[in-house]
Amino acid sequence: MDSRIKRRAILISIGMILLVVAVTALGNIPRLKRMLPDQEETQEEIPSEIDSLVEETAEEGGTEDDAENFAREGFAGSDPSLQTGDDLRAFLRDDTFFDKELTSYEKKLLEANEKSLYFVTTSVEQDLRIQVLDASGAVVTGIPFVIHLKDQGSYRDQDKDGIIYIGNLSAGDYEVSLEEVADYDTPKPTVVSVKDRVSYTAIPDITLLMKTEADIVAEEEDTEQKDALEDADDTEIVDIRDLGEEGQTGIDVSKWNGDIDWDRVRNAGITYAIIRCGYRGSSTGALVEDPYFRQNMQGALNAGLKVGVYFFTQATNEVEAVEEASMAIALCRDYKVTYPVFIDTEGAGGNGRADGLDLETRTKVCKAFCQTVEDAGYAGGIYGSRNWFRTRLRMDELEEHIIWLAEYRENPVYAGNYHFWQYTSSGSVDGIEGRVDLDISYLAY
């Protein structure tokens, strides 16, 4: 390509780059296309420029194809690596784009959001949780942030986890501000509302609180125990039952079941699976996703099974129950969940943070969980052993929800109503190594 065409193309490209930078810096118009002519107008203008380049090329011995292709690419901005979605600053991150070092202005433009902080606040009942996030939406850890609540005082993030919880607040509006932090731009004060009573509505930003087992010591946190084992007798049936029209046979699984061949499970006669989505840590109270949840959900659905989920609770109050339900809801959104979303109220070996709850509090926890998932459009349910239902909960206050009984006998002796029955934890199903829980659903989904 001759030098005149190169110069012309370079000038055109530089002009477009400067226009992109100027529009982005102004910040008044979010999309570049609003600054440029309409598509139809642009298409009318481009051919005249192309014709000019073609004529110049012909005069100096070049080919028409070279000039036309280069001109069209220059006007269309054909390199997609220079823009990501609507991010008009993406080209600044391309090390190969500039032949010279970035100017101080360009560097400031690139780094503008990297130093920004902002709040996410939630209130369930006379409380306030403030999460400090960076520009990528991640909770900022390792800094002892200080939050100022106007007319209330200051609160420090002692454990440096980027989350500050303030309880025992009166309902109303509060101005929240963040004390200046080195190397960050301080966000402007914001006004937040504190609720007077529990709102059984999913917390929209619950994913910010969710952890994986890489973030915790799983051996100390995942300590659920099957209370139904203490009540089992020698009549327990461990085979898959042929129920005819009396119910559907299913399984419930978690990380403890390892990798599962779901096609073989389906061929063995299983029609549904209740899959653990997560648990609250028995020690720290962290919200932790089951590491096999997504794999199990996708595998079961791909094999044609219907699915529900359960969450092992260690909530000590209604606020934490809403958090747990919110996490279950967030994890269910990507899947077709037709069976209930259960709260598993088993003990955690006697040392769990919720093992010592009184009947009234534990009942409120179960009710708050169920009402929150039901508010999101799912069926809510409670899982527990016969003895747990008899001694740890006020079941007369939970009758409107789905009850999942764990009792390992040929025929349960539990006198209350129930809709699901886990009849063994020692079952055997093709496609799963080792023992597995077997269940009967008396409801059709």
C-alpha positions as CSV (number, residue, x, y, z in Angstrom):
1,M,0.0,0.0,0.0
2,D,1.5,3.4,-0.9
3,S,2.4,6.1,1.6
4,R,-0.5,8.5,0.7
5,I,-3.1,5.8,1.4
6,K,-1.3,4.9,4.7
7,R,-1.2,8.6,5.8
8,R,-4.9,9.1,4.9
9,A,-5.9,5.9,6.8
10,I,-3.8,6.7,9.8
11,L,-5.3,10.2,10.0
12,I,-8.8,8.7,9.9
13,S,-8.0,6.2,12.6
14,I,-6.5,8.8,14.9
15,G,-9.5,11.0,14.5
16,M,-11.8,8.2,15.5
17,I,-9.7,7.4,18.5
18,L,-9.7,11.0,19.7
19,L,-13.4,11.2,19.3
20,V,-13.9,8.0,21.4
21,V,-11.7,9.4,24.2
22,A,-13.4,12.8,24.2
23,V,-16.9,11.2,24.4
24,T,-15.9,8.9,27.2
25,A,-14.2,11.7,29.2
26,L,-17.3,13.9,29.0
27,G,-19.4,11.1,30.4
28,N,-22.6,12.8,29.5
29,I,-23.5,10.4,26.7
30,P,-23.1,6.8,27.7
31,R,-22.9,5.3,24.2
32,L,-20.6,6.5,21.4
33,K,-23.2,5.8,18.8
34,R,-25.3,8.8,20.1
35,M,-22.4,11.1,19.1
36,L,-22.0,9.7,15.7
37,P,-24.4,10.1,12.7
38,D,-27.2,7.7,12.3
39,Q,-26.2,4.4,10.6
40,E,-27.9,5.4,7.4
41,E,-26.1,8.8,7.3
42,T,-22.7,7.1,7.9
43,Q,-23.3,4.6,5.2
44,E,-23.9,7.4,2.7
45,E,-20.7,9.2,3.7
46,I,-18.3,6.2,3.7
47,P,-18.6,5.5,-0.1
48,S,-17.5,9.0,-1.1
49,E,-14.3,8.6,1.1
50,I,-13.7,5.1,-0.3
51,D,-14.1,6.4,-3.9
52,S,-11.5,9.1,-3.2
53,L,-9.0,6.6,-1.9
54,V,-9.7,4.3,-4.8
55,E,-9.1,7.0,-7.2
56,E,-5.8,8.0,-5.5
57,T,-4.7,4.3,-5.5
58,A,-5.5,4.0,-9.2
59,E,-3.5,7.1,-10.0
60,E,-0.4,5.7,-8.2
61,G,-0.5,2.1,-9.3
62,G,-2.3,0.5,-6.4
63,T,-5.3,-1.9,-6.6
64,E,-8.9,-0.9,-6.1
65,D,-9.4,-3.9,-3.8
66,D,-6.6,-2.8,-1.4
67,A,-8.0,0.7,-1.1
68,E,-11.6,-0.3,-0.7
69,N,-11.0,-3.0,1.9
70,F,-8.7,-0.9,4.0
71,A,-11.0,2.1,3.9
72,R,-14.1,0.1,4.9
73,E,-12.2,-1.5,7.8
74,G,-11.0,1.9,8.9
75,F,-14.5,3.4,9.0
76,A,-16.1,0.3,10.5
77,G,-13.6,-0.2,13.3
78,S,-13.3,-3.8,12.4
79,D,-11.0,-5.0,15.2
80,P,-13.4,-6.3,18.0
81,S,-10.6,-6.6,20.5
82,L,-10.6,-2.8,20.9
83,Q,-14.0,-2.7,22.4
84,T,-15.7,-5.0,25.0
85,G,-19.5,-4.5,25.1
86,D,-20.2,-0.9,25.8
87,D,-16.8,-0.3,27.4
88,L,-15.4,2.5,25.2
89,R,-12.2,2.5,27.2
90,A,-11.3,-1.1,26.5
91,F,-8.8,0.0,23.8
92,L,-6.7,1.6,26.5
93,R,-6.1,-1.8,28.0
94,D,-4.7,-3.1,24.7
95,D,-0.9,-3.1,25.1
96,T,-0.5,-3.3,21.3
97,F,-2.8,-0.4,20.4
98,F,-0.5,2.6,21.2
99,D,2.9,2.9,19.8
100,K,3.8,5.4,22.6
101,E,3.4,5.6,26.3
102,L,0.0,6.6,27.6
103,T,-0.4,10.3,28.6
104,S,-1.2,11.2,32.2
105,Y,-4.7,12.0,31.1
106,E,-5.1,8.6,29.4
107,K,-3.8,6.9,32.5
108,K,-6.2,8.7,34.7
109,L,-9.0,7.7,32.3
110,L,-8.0,4.1,32.6
111,E,-7.6,4.1,36.4
112,A,-10.7,6.2,37.1
113,N,-12.8,3.3,38.4
114,E,-10.1,1.2,39.9
115,K,-9.9,3.5,42.9
116,S,-13.6,3.9,43.4
117,L,-15.6,2.4,46.3
118,Y,-19.3,2.2,46.8
119,F,-21.8,0.7,49.3
120,V,-24.4,-2.0,49.1
121,T,-26.8,-1.9,52.1
122,T,-29.5,-4.3,53.2
123,S,-31.9,-4.3,56.1
124,V,-34.0,-7.2,57.2
125,E,-35.3,-6.1,60.6
126,Q,-34.1,-3.1,62.6
127,D,-30.6,-3.7,61.3
128,L,-28.2,-2.6,58.6
129,R,-25.6,-4.5,56.7
130,I,-23.1,-2.4,54.8
131,Q,-20.8,-4.0,52.2
132,V,-17.9,-2.0,50.7
133,L,-17.3,-2.9,47.1
134,D,-14.7,-2.0,44.5
135,A,-15.3,-1.1,40.9
136,S,-15.5,-4.8,39.9
137,G,-18.3,-5.4,42.4
138,A,-16.1,-7.5,44.7
139,V,-16.2,-7.0,48.5
140,V,-13.0,-5.2,49.6
141,T,-11.2,-7.1,52.3
142,G,-8.1,-6.5,54.4
143,I,-9.0,-2.9,55.3
144,P,-10.5,-1.8,58.7
145,F,-13.2,0.4,57.2
146,V,-14.9,2.9,59.5
147,I,-18.6,3.6,58.7
148,H,-20.2,6.7,60.2
149,L,-23.9,6.6,60.8
150,K,-25.2,10.1,61.3
151,D,-26.5,10.8,64.8
152,Q,-25.6,7.2,65.8
153,G,-21.8,6.9,65.9
154,S,-19.0,5.1,64.1
155,Y,-18.6,1.4,63.4
156,R,-15.3,-0.3,62.5
157,D,-14.9,-3.4,60.3
158,Q,-12.9,-5.2,63.0
159,D,-12.4,-8.4,61.0
160,K,-11.6,-6.6,57.8
161,D,-14.0,-8.6,55.7
162,G,-15.5,-5.6,54.0
163,I,-18.9,-6.1,55.8
164,I,-20.1,-4.1,58.7
165,Y,-23.3,-5.2,60.5
166,I,-25.2,-2.8,62.8
167,G,-28.1,-4.2,64.9
168,N,-30.7,-2.8,67.2
169,L,-31.5,0.2,65.1
170,S,-34.9,2.0,65.1
171,A,-36.7,2.0,61.8
172,G,-36.1,5.0,59.6
173,D,-33.7,6.7,57.3
174,Y,-30.0,7.0,58.1
175,E,-27.1,8.8,56.4
176,V,-24.1,6.5,55.9
177,S,-20.6,7.7,55.1
178,L,-17.3,6.0,54.8
179,E,-14.2,7.4,56.5
180,E,-11.4,8.2,54.0
181,V,-9.2,5.3,53.0
182,A,-5.7,5.6,51.5
183,D,-5.4,4.8,47.8
184,Y,-9.2,4.9,47.3
185,D,-11.8,7.5,46.2
186,T,-14.2,8.0,49.1
187,P,-17.9,7.5,48.0
188,K,-20.3,10.3,48.7
189,P,-22.6,9.8,51.8
190,T,-25.9,8.0,51.1
191,V,-29.2,7.6,52.8
192,V,-30.4,4.1,53.6
193,S,-33.7,2.9,55.1
194,V,-33.9,0.5,58.1
195,K,-36.9,-1.8,58.2
196,D,-39.1,-2.1,61.3
197,R,-39.9,-5.8,61.0
198,V,-38.7,-8.8,59.1
199,S,-39.3,-8.6,55.4
200,Y,-39.5,-12.1,53.9
201,T,-38.0,-11.0,50.7
202,A,-34.8,-12.3,49.1
203,I,-31.8,-10.1,49.6
204,P,-30.8,-9.0,46.1
205,D,-27.0,-8.8,46.8
206,I,-26.7,-12.0,48.8
207,T,-24.1,-13.4,46.4
208,L,-21.6,-10.9,48.0
209,L,-21.8,-12.9,51.2
210,M,-21.6,-16.4,49.6
211,K,-18.3,-18.3,49.9
212,T,-16.9,-21.5,48.4
213,E,-15.1,-24.2,50.4
214,A,-11.8,-22.7,49.2
215,D,-12.6,-19.7,51.5
216,I,-13.2,-21.8,54.7
217,V,-12.1,-24.8,56.7
218,A,-14.7,-27.2,55.5
219,E,-14.0,-29.8,58.1
220,E,-14.9,-27.4,60.9
221,E,-17.9,-25.8,59.1
222,D,-19.7,-28.6,57.3
223,T,-20.7,-30.8,60.3
224,E,-24.3,-31.7,59.8
225,Q,-25.4,-35.0,61.4
226,K,-28.3,-37.2,60.6
227,D,-30.5,-37.3,63.7
228,A,-32.7,-39.9,62.1
229,L,-30.0,-42.5,62.6
230,E,-30.6,-42.5,66.4
231,D,-34.3,-43.5,65.8
232,A,-33.8,-46.2,63.1
233,D,-34.8,-49.8,63.7
234,D,-34.1,-53.1,62.0
235,T,-37.2,-52.8,59.7
236,E,-35.5,-50.1,57.6
237,I,-35.8,-50.8,53.9
238,V,-32.7,-49.9,51.9
239,D,-34.0,-50.8,48.4
240,I,-35.6,-48.6,45.8
241,R,-39.4,-49.0,46.3
242,D,-41.8,-49.7,43.5
243,L,-44.6,-47.3,44.5
244,G,-46.9,-47.5,41.5
245,E,-49.3,-44.5,41.7
246,E,-48.8,-44.0,45.5
247,G,-45.8,-41.7,45.1
248,Q,-42.5,-41.0,43.3
249,T,-39.1,-42.3,44.3
250,G,-36.2,-39.9,44.6
251,I,-32.9,-39.3,46.2
252,D,-31.2,-36.4,48.0
253,V,-27.5,-35.8,47.5
254,S,-24.6,-33.5,48.4
255,K,-20.9,-33.3,48.0
256,W,-20.6,-36.4,50.2
257,N,-22.0,-38.5,47.3
258,G,-19.1,-37.5,44.9
259,D,-19.5,-37.8,41.2
260,I,-22.8,-39.2,40.0
261,D,-23.7,-40.9,36.7
262,W,-27.2,-39.3,36.4
263,D,-28.3,-41.3,33.3
264,R,-27.7,-44.5,35.3
265,V,-29.6,-43.1,38.2
266,R,-32.6,-42.3,36.0
267,N,-32.5,-45.8,34.5
268,A,-32.5,-47.3,38.0
269,G,-36.0,-45.8,38.5
270,I,-35.3,-42.5,40.2
271,T,-37.5,-39.7,39.1
272,Y,-36.4,-36.7,41.1
273,A,-33.5,-35.5,43.2
274,I,-33.3,-33.0,46.1
275,I,-29.8,-31.5,45.9
276,R,-28.0,-29.6,48.6
277,C,-27.2,-26.1,47.4
278,G,-25.2,-25.0,50.4
279,Y,-24.9,-24.7,54.1
280,R,-24.1,-22.2,56.9
281,G,-20.9,-22.9,58.7
282,S,-21.4,-24.5,62.1
283,S,-18.6,-22.4,63.6
284,T,-18.3,-19.1,61.8
285,G,-21.7,-18.9,60.2
286,A,-20.3,-18.4,56.7
287,L,-22.7,-19.0,53.8
288,V,-21.0,-21.8,51.7
289,E,-22.0,-23.2,48.4
290,D,-21.9,-27.0,48.1
291,P,-19.0,-27.7,45.7
292,Y,-21.0,-30.3,43.8
293,F,-24.3,-28.3,43.6
294,R,-24.0,-27.0,40.0
295,Q,-22.6,-30.3,38.7
296,N,-25.4,-32.2,40.3
297,M,-28.1,-29.8,39.2
298,Q,-27.0,-29.8,35.6
299,G,-26.4,-33.6,35.5
300,A,-29.8,-34.4,37.0
301,L,-31.7,-32.1,34.7
302,N,-29.8,-33.3,31.6
303,A,-30.8,-36.8,32.5
304,G,-34.5,-35.9,32.7
305,L,-34.9,-35.9,36.4
306,K,-36.9,-33.2,38.3
307,V,-35.1,-31.3,41.0
308,G,-35.5,-29.5,44.3
309,V,-32.9,-28.2,46.7
310,Y,-32.1,-28.1,50.4
311,F,-30.0,-25.9,52.5
312,F,-28.4,-27.0,55.8
313,T,-29.2,-24.2,58.3
314,Q,-27.2,-22.9,61.2
315,A,-29.3,-19.7,61.4
316,T,-29.8,-18.4,64.9
317,N,-32.5,-15.9,64.1
318,E,-35.0,-14.9,61.4
319,V,-32.5,-12.4,59.8
320,E,-30.1,-15.2,59.1
321,A,-32.9,-17.5,57.9
322,V,-33.7,-14.9,55.3
323,E,-30.1,-14.8,54.3
324,E,-30.0,-18.6,53.8
325,A,-33.2,-18.5,51.8
326,S,-31.8,-15.7,49.7
327,M,-28.8,-17.8,48.9
328,A,-30.9,-20.8,47.9
329,I,-33.0,-18.6,45.7
330,A,-29.9,-17.1,44.1
331,L,-28.5,-20.5,43.3
332,C,-31.7,-21.8,41.9
333,R,-32.2,-19.0,39.4
334,D,-30.2,-20.7,36.7
335,Y,-32.1,-24.0,36.8
336,K,-35.6,-25.3,36.4
337,V,-36.5,-26.1,40.0
338,T,-40.0,-27.7,40.3
339,Y,-39.6,-29.5,43.6
340,P,-39.5,-27.6,46.9
341,V,-36.7,-25.6,48.4
342,F,-36.1,-27.1,51.9
343,I,-34.4,-25.9,55.0
344,D,-32.6,-28.8,56.7
345,T,-32.8,-28.4,60.5
346,E,-30.6,-31.2,61.6
347,G,-28.1,-30.8,64.4
348,A,-24.3,-30.2,63.9
349,G,-22.9,-32.6,66.4
350,G,-23.9,-30.6,69.5
351,N,-21.4,-27.8,68.9
352,G,-23.1,-26.0,66.0
353,R,-24.0,-22.4,66.5
354,A,-27.7,-23.2,66.2
355,D,-27.8,-26.5,68.0
356,G,-29.0,-24.9,71.3
357,L,-31.9,-22.9,69.9
358,D,-35.2,-23.0,71.7
359,L,-38.4,-24.2,70.1
360,E,-39.8,-20.8,69.4
361,T,-36.7,-19.4,67.7
362,R,-36.0,-22.5,65.6
363,T,-39.7,-22.4,64.5
364,K,-39.3,-18.8,63.5
365,V,-36.2,-19.6,61.6
366,C,-38.0,-22.3,59.6
367,K,-41.0,-20.1,59.0
368,A,-38.8,-17.2,57.8
369,F,-36.9,-19.4,55.4
370,C,-40.0,-20.9,53.9
371,Q,-41.9,-17.6,53.5
372,T,-38.9,-16.1,51.8
373,V,-38.5,-18.8,49.2
374,E,-42.3,-18.9,48.7
375,D,-42.3,-15.1,48.2
376,A,-39.8,-15.8,45.3
377,G,-42.2,-18.3,43.7
378,Y,-40.9,-21.7,45.1
379,A,-42.5,-24.2,47.4
380,G,-40.9,-24.0,50.8
381,G,-40.4,-27.0,53.0
382,I,-38.8,-28.2,56.3
383,Y,-36.6,-31.3,56.6
384,G,-36.1,-33.1,59.9
385,S,-36.2,-36.4,61.8
386,R,-39.2,-37.7,63.7
387,N,-37.6,-36.8,67.0
388,W,-36.5,-33.4,65.8
389,F,-40.1,-32.6,64.7
390,R,-41.4,-33.8,68.1
391,T,-39.0,-32.0,70.4
392,R,-37.3,-29.1,68.5
393,L,-40.1,-27.4,66.6
394,R,-43.6,-26.3,67.0
395,M,-45.0,-28.2,64.0
396,D,-48.5,-26.8,64.4
397,E,-47.1,-23.4,63.3
398,L,-45.5,-24.9,60.2
399,E,-48.4,-26.9,58.7
400,E,-48.8,-24.6,55.8
401,H,-45.4,-25.6,54.4
402,I,-44.1,-28.9,52.9
403,I,-42.9,-31.3,55.5
404,W,-40.0,-33.8,54.7
405,L,-39.8,-36.5,57.3
406,A,-36.7,-38.5,58.0
407,E,-37.5,-41.8,59.7
408,Y,-35.7,-45.1,59.0
409,R,-38.4,-47.8,59.5
410,E,-40.5,-49.9,57.2
411,N,-43.5,-47.7,58.2
412,P,-43.0,-44.3,60.0
413,V,-44.6,-43.9,63.4
414,Y,-44.5,-40.1,63.2
415,A,-48.1,-38.9,64.0
416,G,-47.9,-35.5,62.2
417,N,-48.6,-34.7,58.6
418,Y,-45.8,-35.1,56.1
419,H,-45.4,-34.9,52.3
420,F,-42.0,-36.4,51.7
421,W,-40.4,-39.3,53.5
422,Q,-36.7,-40.1,53.6
423,Y,-36.9,-43.8,54.5
424,T,-33.2,-44.7,54.5
425,S,-29.8,-43.2,54.4
426,S,-28.3,-46.6,53.4
427,G,-29.8,-47.0,50.0
428,S,-28.0,-48.2,46.9
429,V,-28.6,-46.7,43.5
430,D,-26.8,-47.6,40.2
431,G,-24.6,-44.6,39.2
432,I,-23.7,-43.6,42.8
433,E,-20.9,-45.1,44.8
434,G,-21.6,-45.9,48.4
435,R,-24.8,-45.2,50.3
436,V,-27.4,-42.7,49.3
437,D,-30.6,-41.3,50.9
438,L,-33.8,-42.6,49.4
439,D,-37.0,-40.7,49.5
440,I,-40.7,-40.9,48.6
441,S,-42.7,-37.9,47.5
442,Y,-46.5,-38.1,47.9
443,L,-47.0,-34.9,45.9
444,A,-46.7,-34.7,42.2
445,Y,-44.6,-31.9,40.7
